[in-house]
Amino acid sequence: MEKIQTVEIYDAEYETTYTAKIQKNGDRWIGWIQEHPKVKCEEGTQEALLKTLEKTLYETLEADWEAWDKQIEEDAKTGKLDKLNEKALEDLRAGRCKDLFSIIGTKTQSS
């Protein structure tokens, strides 16, 4: 096996850079995404490996988000979020909330 190389993969949709670790192993290339251990791939060329890692990373992120959304929906249906909702409404009524746009700055409220 050759030395492990580090390659950055930028995901424009999530605006995040991920760290790919790649290595030539005989006549094949293996790689994984450091931030997402589930993403491991093997290909015949370095170029193909990087494309497969990027695609697999995207699919994994999408699956994670879908699972997260499903869990949030389930938690909302079963009442697990009721206390948080009550606390937020209490803070709003008591004037302890700030307009998010005033905190982060506004481009336009419609964007």
BALOBA-1460 file (C-alpha; in Angstrom, 3 decimals):
// residues 111
<rec num="1" residu="m" x="0.000" y="0.000" z="0.000"/>
<rec num="2" residu="e" x="1.078" y="3.520" z="-0.751"/>
<rec num="3" residu="k" x="0.941" y="6.548" z="1.528"/>
<rec num="4" residu="i" x="-2.516" y="7.896" z="2.425"/>
<rec num="5" residu="q" x="-3.350" y="11.139" z="0.628"/>
<rec num="6" residu="t" x="-5.804" y="13.801" z="1.779"/>
<rec num="7" residu="v" x="-8.180" y="15.395" z="-0.723"/>
<rec num="8" residu="e" x="-10.871" y="17.959" z="0.037"/>
<rec num="9" residu="i" x="-14.336" y="17.444" z="-1.411"/>
<rec num="10" residu="y" x="-16.585" y="20.496" z="-1.466"/>
<rec num="11" residu="d" x="-20.316" y="19.884" z="-1.342"/>
<rec num="12" residu="a" x="-21.955" y="22.959" z="-2.864"/>
<rec num="13" residu="e" x="-25.463" y="21.991" z="-1.757"/>
<rec num="14" residu="y" x="-24.504" y="21.823" z="1.917"/>
<rec num="15" residu="e" x="-21.701" y="24.413" z="1.534"/>
<rec num="16" residu="t" x="-19.312" y="22.171" z="3.427"/>
<rec num="17" residu="t" x="-15.852" y="20.810" z="2.736"/>
<rec num="18" residu="y" x="-15.222" y="17.175" z="3.606"/>
<rec num="19" residu="t" x="-11.907" y="15.372" z="3.974"/>
<rec num="20" residu="a" x="-11.343" y="12.349" z="1.754"/>
<rec num="21" residu="k" x="-8.542" y="9.977" z="2.619"/>
<rec num="22" residu="i" x="-7.395" y="7.988" z="-0.406"/>
<rec num="23" residu="q" x="-4.743" y="5.365" z="-0.919"/>
<rec num="24" residu="k" x="-3.532" y="3.161" z="-3.736"/>
<rec num="25" residu="n" x="-3.728" y="-0.488" z="-2.747"/>
<rec num="26" residu="g" x="-2.106" y="-2.655" z="-5.398"/>
<rec num="27" residu="d" x="-3.868" y="-1.851" z="-8.658"/>
<rec num="28" residu="r" x="-6.968" y="-0.411" z="-6.922"/>
<rec num="29" residu="w" x="-7.732" y="2.825" z="-5.073"/>
<rec num="30" residu="i" x="-9.521" y="2.865" z="-1.727"/>
<rec num="31" residu="g" x="-10.923" y="5.867" z="0.068"/>
<rec num="32" residu="w" x="-13.159" y="7.115" z="2.831"/>
<rec num="33" residu="i" x="-14.626" y="10.358" z="4.113"/>
<rec num="34" residu="q" x="-13.111" y="11.254" z="7.455"/>
<rec num="35" residu="e" x="-16.232" y="13.057" z="8.723"/>
<rec num="36" residu="h" x="-18.583" y="10.230" z="7.660"/>
<rec num="37" residu="p" x="-17.062" y="6.817" z="8.409"/>
<rec num="38" residu="k" x="-19.963" y="5.092" z="6.597"/>
<rec num="39" residu="v" x="-18.629" y="6.450" z="3.292"/>
<rec num="40" residu="k" x="-15.995" y="3.994" z="2.052"/>
<rec num="41" residu="c" x="-15.330" y="3.240" z="-1.590"/>
<rec num="42" residu="e" x="-12.983" y="1.370" z="-3.904"/>
<rec num="43" residu="e" x="-12.322" y="1.988" z="-7.591"/>
<rec num="44" residu="g" x="-9.793" y="1.191" z="-10.295"/>
<rec num="45" residu="t" x="-8.506" y="4.745" z="-10.714"/>
<rec num="46" residu="q" x="-7.989" y="7.754" z="-8.483"/>
<rec num="47" residu="e" x="-10.350" y="9.845" z="-10.622"/>
<rec num="48" residu="a" x="-13.116" y="7.225" z="-10.462"/>
<rec num="49" residu="l" x="-12.618" y="6.870" z="-6.705"/>
<rec num="50" residu="l" x="-13.023" y="10.596" z="-6.094"/>
<rec num="51" residu="k" x="-16.213" y="10.683" z="-8.188"/>
<rec num="52" residu="t" x="-17.603" y="7.664" z="-6.346"/>
<rec num="53" residu="l" x="-16.689" y="9.119" z="-2.950"/>
<rec num="54" residu="e" x="-18.433" y="12.386" z="-3.817"/>
<rec num="55" residu="k" x="-21.555" y="10.581" z="-5.049"/>
<rec num="56" residu="t" x="-21.653" y="8.233" z="-2.062"/>
<rec num="57" residu="l" x="-21.123" y="11.132" z="0.348"/>
<rec num="58" residu="y" x="-24.033" y="13.020" z="-1.198"/>
<rec num="59" residu="e" x="-26.290" y="9.947" z="-1.011"/>
<rec num="60" residu="t" x="-25.290" y="9.372" z="2.622"/>
<rec num="61" residu="l" x="-25.972" y="12.999" z="3.568"/>
<rec num="62" residu="e" x="-29.361" y="12.869" z="1.875"/>
<rec num="63" residu="a" x="-30.254" y="9.621" z="3.661"/>
<rec num="64" residu="d" x="-29.142" y="11.091" z="7.004"/>
<rec num="65" residu="w" x="-31.264" y="14.218" z="6.443"/>
<rec num="66" residu="e" x="-34.294" y="12.136" z="5.453"/>
<rec num="67" residu="a" x="-33.901" y="9.995" z="8.576"/>
<rec num="68" residu="w" x="-33.527" y="13.132" z="10.697"/>
<rec num="69" residu="d" x="-36.638" y="14.700" z="9.155"/>
<rec num="70" residu="k" x="-38.603" y="11.510" z="9.734"/>
<rec num="71" residu="q" x="-37.479" y="11.397" z="13.377"/>
<rec num="72" residu="i" x="-38.451" y="15.047" z="13.937"/>
<rec num="73" residu="e" x="-41.880" y="14.404" z="12.428"/>
<rec num="74" residu="e" x="-42.347" y="11.344" z="14.629"/>
<rec num="75" residu="d" x="-41.215" y="13.237" z="17.721"/>
<rec num="76" residu="a" x="-43.660" y="16.038" z="16.917"/>
<rec num="77" residu="k" x="-46.538" y="13.563" z="16.449"/>
<rec num="78" residu="t" x="-45.815" y="11.815" z="19.751"/>
<rec num="79" residu="g" x="-45.530" y="15.066" z="21.704"/>
<rec num="80" residu="k" x="-41.815" y="14.871" z="22.456"/>
<rec num="81" residu="l" x="-41.378" y="18.452" z="21.238"/>
<rec num="82" residu="d" x="-44.348" y="19.940" z="23.114"/>
<rec num="83" residu="k" x="-42.260" y="21.250" z="26.031"/>
<rec num="84" residu="l" x="-39.854" y="22.976" z="23.629"/>
<rec num="85" residu="n" x="-42.776" y="24.535" z="21.776"/>
<rec num="86" residu="e" x="-44.341" y="25.747" z="25.033"/>
<rec num="87" residu="k" x="-41.016" y="27.251" z="26.170"/>
<rec num="88" residu="a" x="-40.556" y="29.037" z="22.833"/>
<rec num="89" residu="l" x="-44.067" y="30.496" z="22.974"/>
<rec num="90" residu="e" x="-43.502" y="31.575" z="26.583"/>
<rec num="91" residu="d" x="-40.265" y="33.341" z="25.578"/>
<rec num="92" residu="l" x="-41.998" y="34.997" z="22.623"/>
<rec num="93" residu="r" x="-44.873" y="36.280" z="24.758"/>
<rec num="94" residu="a" x="-42.429" y="37.554" z="27.394"/>
<rec num="95" residu="g" x="-40.466" y="39.501" z="24.777"/>
<rec num="96" residu="r" x="-37.313" y="37.408" z="25.180"/>
<rec num="97" residu="c" x="-37.025" y="36.756" z="21.438"/>
<rec num="98" residu="k" x="-35.181" y="38.754" z="18.814"/>
<rec num="99" residu="d" x="-35.912" y="39.035" z="15.153"/>
<rec num="100" residu="l" x="-33.478" y="36.673" z="13.463"/>
<rec num="101" residu="f" x="-32.914" y="39.121" z="10.615"/>
<rec num="102" residu="s" x="-31.759" y="41.778" z="13.078"/>
<rec num="103" residu="i" x="-29.169" y="39.352" z="14.431"/>
<rec num="104" residu="i" x="-27.711" y="38.003" z="11.176"/>
<rec num="105" residu="g" x="-28.431" y="40.985" z="8.944"/>
<rec num="106" residu="t" x="-30.873" y="41.043" z="6.091"/>
<rec num="107" residu="k" x="-30.513" y="40.904" z="2.367"/>
<rec num="108" residu="t" x="-34.252" y="40.825" z="1.886"/>
<rec num="109" residu="q" x="-36.803" y="39.035" z="3.965"/>
<rec num="110" residu="s" x="-38.110" y="37.230" z="0.893"/>
<rec num="111" residu="s" x="-34.755" y="35.611" z="0.016"/>
